[in-house]
Amino acid sequence: MSDSQSDAASGAFPPGFLWGAATASYQIEGAAREDGRTPSIWDTFSHTPGKVLGGDTGDVAVDHYHRWREDVGLMKQLGLGAYRFSVSWPRVQPTGRGPAVQRGLDFYRRLVDELLASGIQPALTLYHWDLPQELEDAGGWPERDTALRFADYAAIVADALGDRVENWITLNEPWCSSFLGYGSGVHAPGRTDHLATLRAAHHLNLAHGLGAQRLRAAMPARNRIAISLNTAVVRPLTQSPEDQDAARRIDALANGIFDGPLLDGAYPEDLIADTARLTDWSFVRDGDLAAINHPLDALGLNYYTPSLVSRADDNAAAPRADGHGTTEHSPWPCADDIAFHQTPGERTAMGWTVDPTGLYDLLMRYTRKAPDLPLYITENGAAYDDKPDPDGQVRDPERLAYLRAHLGTVRRAIQDGADVRGYYLWSLLDNFEWSYGYSKRFGAVYVDYATQARTIKASGHWYAELAKTGRLPKEPADSMT
Ligand code: IFM
């Protein structure tokens, strides 16, 4: 038994386990038109009537651009060891080309310095979905040039912050950028073209690889480079060969399309065969796969809920609801005959089933697939309809139970050999939940959107206790729950 396995067996997380929280630029910053920032695809999308619930936009969000110092203070109160944030590409390189804007970079430098002074490790994500609109106008992720532009942008940020940020994540959830952005169209830029979806996925992979090369060249060797994937845990509805094949196909489209080139240096053969009627994949050029296969220092996994699929008898009847909204257009290319089902059990406010076994399965899957790669859970959490009580406290027992259950399975996975080094709660603050606007609250900290007042929720106090002791607290942190 390794040291970390025996720690886990004794109820504790391994020493040095990183307790973090995560956010993303467009979801929290606001200040959409300040200091030279130009519009991203999410500015355009959210300002298009009918795209985001209630017509919400990220114009103000939770005003983190101005309240960042207060927010670092909240992180200190939560006892966080790490904070994962993303850089807004159009804030530091407006329009996605050309020189950097110093004021934009200065914002992140101040934030990082404050984190370091507070003993909180920064973990920087380069791309969490806010593509400069001008790059989308030039074709967006389906076009190869966007990957080259990303590599230049990565070098700019590495030059500015590589001396003080040690944890780097190239992309967040490239599946969402490609399949929701270009397939179902429920995310920006809102296109519904399955060939564009697959091209976007490849160019996001290429962006990761080229970006990782540039980061490596520009930064001290101690810095770690990772990517955050929202790998799906895909389960067949029944054990019939048809349902098992449906699960295999969705697995290839959700996972193999990213972890194949990243970890094995190739797209899975079944993915190529399953999508042959749409494309011959000739947009993959010589040298691309080697670039994407650039060595990683860690793998980030984001987990919320598993997927349950079956082969639909009647194509027209295949439900579209797959956890990302019920949409007119499926995000999944060449999979119109596959149906998605609600997994049984309690659901969060997103309608996502609470199933911590999926997180265990995910961690063990990548332990088997990439045994030498440290794993980080770069997102996990739940939305609930939180409201302050008359005494001003925010009691969120469902989220607390969700976190406790999921962290219990993380501990079990460590005990069973998974090299999990840290956990980032999604999210630090309530924020702009993409096409759901401000209607879904994921934060450990409640935000009153009218006043921007912040209140640590009961689950946040509980998490602080966990971060302090490295053990799952037996009882809620205080009488609030
Ligand atoms: O809010 C998002 C985040 O931006 C990416 N991962 C999933 C979260 C919850 O939907």
Residues whose N, C-alpha, C, O or C-beta is under 5 A from the ligand:
A	BS01	IFM	A24
